[in-house]
Amino acid sequence: MKSKIDGVIDRFEGDYAVILVGLDQEETIDFPKSLLPKDVSESDLVSISVSIKKNKTEKAKKEVMKMIDELKKKNV
């Protein structure tokens, strides 16, 4: 599943851009400036895509379960 969030750069605070999102732009997201294009500036409209990486999630879960099992074996 993939979703897209549209917003506007309101301001910069330190290493973060404050992005106004939502229908009335009343919600904010503090987004790392390092992940934005270098030439982004206040009042620019931006789009952020978010997706779930199902395969990588499952792989990570399996690795964690394996580590837990190994720890349990050591503590028995």
mmCIF file of the C-alpha atoms, coordinates in Angstrom:
data_MODEL
# 
_entry.id   MODEL 
# 
loop_
_atom_site.group_PDB 
_atom_site.id 
_atom_site.type_symbol 
_atom_site.label_atom_id 
_atom_site.label_alt_id 
_atom_site.label_comp_id 
_atom_site.label_asym_id 
_atom_site.label_entity_id 
_atom_site.label_seq_id 
_atom_site.pdbx_PDB_ins_code 
_atom_site.Cartn_x 
_atom_site.Cartn_y 
_atom_site.Cartn_z 
_atom_site.occupancy 
_atom_site.B_iso_or_equiv 
_atom_site.pdbx_formal_charge 
_atom_site.auth_seq_id 
_atom_site.auth_comp_id 
_atom_site.auth_asym_id 
_atom_site.auth_atom_id 
_atom_site.pdbx_PDB_model_num 
ATOM 1  C CA . MET A 1 1  ? 0.000  0.000   0.000  1.00 0.00 ? 1  MET A CA 1 
ATOM 2  C CA . LYS A 1 2  ? 1.252  3.457   -0.844 1.00 0.00 ? 2  LYS A CA 1 
ATOM 3  C CA . SER A 1 3  ? -0.100 6.803   0.266  1.00 0.00 ? 3  SER A CA 1 
ATOM 4  C CA . LYS A 1 4  ? 0.836  10.352  -0.547 1.00 0.00 ? 4  LYS A CA 1 
ATOM 5  C CA . ILE A 1 5  ? 0.827  13.360  1.747  1.00 0.00 ? 5  ILE A CA 1 
ATOM 6  C CA . ASP A 1 6  ? 0.754  16.831  0.221  1.00 0.00 ? 6  ASP A CA 1 
ATOM 7  C CA . GLY A 1 7  ? 1.812  19.865  2.186  1.00 0.00 ? 7  GLY A CA 1 
ATOM 8  C CA . VAL A 1 8  ? 3.545  23.214  2.205  1.00 0.00 ? 8  VAL A CA 1 
ATOM 9  C CA . ILE A 1 9  ? 6.864  24.139  3.795  1.00 0.00 ? 9  ILE A CA 1 
ATOM 10 C CA . ASP A 1 10 ? 5.909  26.543  6.574  1.00 0.00 ? 10 ASP A CA 1 
ATOM 11 C CA . ARG A 1 11 ? 9.335  27.165  8.089  1.00 0.00 ? 11 ARG A CA 1 
ATOM 12 C CA . PHE A 1 12 ? 12.656 25.632  9.025  1.00 0.00 ? 12 PHE A CA 1 
ATOM 13 C CA . GLU A 1 13 ? 13.633 24.865  12.615 1.00 0.00 ? 13 GLU A CA 1 
ATOM 14 C CA . GLY A 1 14 ? 17.181 23.631  12.978 1.00 0.00 ? 14 GLY A CA 1 
ATOM 15 C CA . ASP A 1 15 ? 17.617 20.472  10.922 1.00 0.00 ? 15 ASP A CA 1 
ATOM 16 C CA . TYR A 1 16 ? 13.886 20.120  10.264 1.00 0.00 ? 16 TYR A CA 1 
ATOM 17 C CA . ALA A 1 17 ? 11.326 21.563  7.886  1.00 0.00 ? 17 ALA A CA 1 
ATOM 18 C CA . VAL A 1 18 ? 7.902  22.140  9.395  1.00 0.00 ? 18 VAL A CA 1 
ATOM 19 C CA . ILE A 1 19 ? 5.387  21.007  6.782  1.00 0.00 ? 19 ILE A CA 1 
ATOM 20 C CA . LEU A 1 20 ? 1.717  21.975  7.050  1.00 0.00 ? 20 LEU A CA 1 
ATOM 21 C CA . VAL A 1 21 ? -0.541 19.089  6.015  1.00 0.00 ? 21 VAL A CA 1 
ATOM 22 C CA . GLY A 1 22 ? -4.213 18.167  6.136  1.00 0.00 ? 22 GLY A CA 1 
ATOM 23 C CA . LEU A 1 23 ? -7.282 19.706  4.565  1.00 0.00 ? 23 LEU A CA 1 
ATOM 24 C CA . ASP A 1 24 ? -6.977 22.932  6.542  1.00 0.00 ? 24 ASP A CA 1 
ATOM 25 C CA . GLN A 1 25 ? -3.194 22.690  6.896  1.00 0.00 ? 25 GLN A CA 1 
ATOM 26 C CA . GLU A 1 26 ? -3.644 22.644  10.673 1.00 0.00 ? 26 GLU A CA 1 
ATOM 27 C CA . GLU A 1 27 ? -1.466 19.577  11.227 1.00 0.00 ? 27 GLU A CA 1 
ATOM 28 C CA . THR A 1 28 ? 2.312  19.661  10.982 1.00 0.00 ? 28 THR A CA 1 
ATOM 29 C CA . ILE A 1 29 ? 5.066  17.203  10.218 1.00 0.00 ? 29 ILE A CA 1 
ATOM 30 C CA . ASP A 1 30 ? 8.652  17.865  11.297 1.00 0.00 ? 30 ASP A CA 1 
ATOM 31 C CA . PHE A 1 31 ? 10.599 16.448  8.364  1.00 0.00 ? 31 PHE A CA 1 
ATOM 32 C CA . PRO A 1 32 ? 14.406 16.150  8.204  1.00 0.00 ? 32 PRO A CA 1 
ATOM 33 C CA . LYS A 1 33 ? 15.824 18.790  5.855  1.00 0.00 ? 33 LYS A CA 1 
ATOM 34 C CA . SER A 1 34 ? 18.465 16.296  4.748  1.00 0.00 ? 34 SER A CA 1 
ATOM 35 C CA . LEU A 1 35 ? 15.736 14.244  3.030  1.00 0.00 ? 35 LEU A CA 1 
ATOM 36 C CA . LEU A 1 36 ? 14.360 17.185  1.060  1.00 0.00 ? 36 LEU A CA 1 
ATOM 37 C CA . PRO A 1 37 ? 15.745 18.623  -2.186 1.00 0.00 ? 37 PRO A CA 1 
ATOM 38 C CA . LYS A 1 38 ? 18.586 21.072  -1.472 1.00 0.00 ? 38 LYS A CA 1 
ATOM 39 C CA . ASP A 1 39 ? 16.789 23.994  -3.138 1.00 0.00 ? 39 ASP A CA 1 
ATOM 40 C CA . VAL A 1 40 ? 13.514 23.670  -1.181 1.00 0.00 ? 40 VAL A CA 1 
ATOM 41 C CA . SER A 1 41 ? 12.338 26.854  0.510  1.00 0.00 ? 41 SER A CA 1 
ATOM 42 C CA . GLU A 1 42 ? 9.507  28.205  2.640  1.00 0.00 ? 42 GLU A CA 1 
ATOM 43 C CA . SER A 1 43 ? 6.101  28.200  0.901  1.00 0.00 ? 43 SER A CA 1 
ATOM 44 C CA . ASP A 1 44 ? 7.113  25.406  -1.523 1.00 0.00 ? 44 ASP A CA 1 
ATOM 45 C CA . LEU A 1 45 ? 4.447  22.760  -2.073 1.00 0.00 ? 45 LEU A CA 1 
ATOM 46 C CA . VAL A 1 46 ? 5.771  19.261  -1.469 1.00 0.00 ? 46 VAL A CA 1 
ATOM 47 C CA . SER A 1 47 ? 4.518  15.711  -1.756 1.00 0.00 ? 47 SER A CA 1 
ATOM 48 C CA . ILE A 1 48 ? 5.698  12.909  0.532  1.00 0.00 ? 48 ILE A CA 1 
ATOM 49 C CA . SER A 1 49 ? 5.106  9.279   -0.441 1.00 0.00 ? 49 SER A CA 1 
ATOM 50 C CA . VAL A 1 50 ? 4.844  6.602   2.219  1.00 0.00 ? 50 VAL A CA 1 
ATOM 51 C CA . SER A 1 51 ? 4.736  2.895   1.478  1.00 0.00 ? 51 SER A CA 1 
ATOM 52 C CA . ILE A 1 52 ? 4.865  -0.303  3.486  1.00 0.00 ? 52 ILE A CA 1 
ATOM 53 C CA . LYS A 1 53 ? 7.734  -2.601  2.570  1.00 0.00 ? 53 LYS A CA 1 
ATOM 54 C CA . LYS A 1 54 ? 6.016  -5.909  3.322  1.00 0.00 ? 54 LYS A CA 1 
ATOM 55 C CA . ASN A 1 55 ? 8.894  -8.172  2.250  1.00 0.00 ? 55 ASN A CA 1 
ATOM 56 C CA . LYS A 1 56 ? 11.486 -6.254  4.267  1.00 0.00 ? 56 LYS A CA 1 
ATOM 57 C CA . THR A 1 57 ? 9.141  -6.119  7.262  1.00 0.00 ? 57 THR A CA 1 
ATOM 58 C CA . GLU A 1 58 ? 8.673  -9.885  7.224  1.00 0.00 ? 58 GLU A CA 1 
ATOM 59 C CA . LYS A 1 59 ? 12.412 -10.461 6.848  1.00 0.00 ? 59 LYS A CA 1 
ATOM 60 C CA . ALA A 1 60 ? 13.146 -8.160  9.801  1.00 0.00 ? 60 ALA A CA 1 
ATOM 61 C CA . LYS A 1 61 ? 10.525 -9.919  11.949 1.00 0.00 ? 61 LYS A CA 1 
ATOM 62 C CA . LYS A 1 62 ? 12.062 -13.300 11.168 1.00 0.00 ? 62 LYS A CA 1 
ATOM 63 C CA . GLU A 1 63 ? 15.549 -12.037 12.048 1.00 0.00 ? 63 GLU A CA 1 
ATOM 64 C CA . VAL A 1 64 ? 14.308 -10.654 15.369 1.00 0.00 ? 64 VAL A CA 1 
ATOM 65 C CA . MET A 1 65 ? 12.509 -13.906 16.198 1.00 0.00 ? 65 MET A CA 1 
ATOM 66 C CA . LYS A 1 66 ? 15.695 -15.827 15.394 1.00 0.00 ? 66 LYS A CA 1 
ATOM 67 C CA . MET A 1 67 ? 17.686 -13.599 17.770 1.00 0.00 ? 67 MET A CA 1 
ATOM 68 C CA . ILE A 1 68 ? 15.070 -14.049 20.495 1.00 0.00 ? 68 ILE A CA 1 
ATOM 69 C CA . ASP A 1 69 ? 15.198 -17.826 20.067 1.00 0.00 ? 69 ASP A CA 1 
ATOM 70 C CA . GLU A 1 70 ? 19.016 -17.769 20.298 1.00 0.00 ? 70 GLU A CA 1 
ATOM 71 C CA . LEU A 1 71 ? 18.862 -15.711 23.500 1.00 0.00 ? 71 LEU A CA 1 
ATOM 72 C CA . LYS A 1 72 ? 16.304 -18.076 25.002 1.00 0.00 ? 72 LYS A CA 1 
ATOM 73 C CA . LYS A 1 73 ? 18.551 -21.054 24.246 1.00 0.00 ? 73 LYS A CA 1 
ATOM 74 C CA . LYS A 1 74 ? 21.491 -19.361 25.984 1.00 0.00 ? 74 LYS A CA 1 
ATOM 75 C CA . ASN A 1 75 ? 19.407 -18.654 29.088 1.00 0.00 ? 75 ASN A CA 1 
ATOM 76 C CA . VAL A 1 76 ? 18.045 -22.194 29.485 1.00 0.00 ? 76 VAL A CA 1 
# 
